[in-house]
Amino acid sequence: MLGCVKQIGRVTIAVGALAAAVIGVAAPVQAAPTGPGNAQDTIRALQAQGYNVIVNKLGTAPLNQSSVIAVRPGQTFTRTDSGVPGAGNDIMTTVTGKTVYLDVA
């Protein structure tokens, strides 16, 4: 039993470090909310930032009682054209959709 707890602790630390690295690499992506909270709060915050959130859930606990174990960037969709209001003759790139994957347990 103690070995299982130690293994979970190692996995949690590794996943947290990986999530921090992934968020750091995705410069245009704002960081996921940190600090106390639950998966449901994190999902709402990411959706408020304009993300389509895809949840990978482990276990049967409701989201408001689950913790985030990883945040991974998904695909970002953009459109590049000169039809952006106020752009004049300049070609502009507009983000039309962005996705993030959230692992919770």
Secondary structure, DSSP 8 states (H G I E B T S, - for coil): -HHHHHHHHHHHHHHHHHHHHHHHH-TTS-----SS--HHHHHHHHHHTTEEEEEEE-SSS-GGG--EEEEEEEEEEEEEES-STT-TT--EEEEEEEEEEEEE-
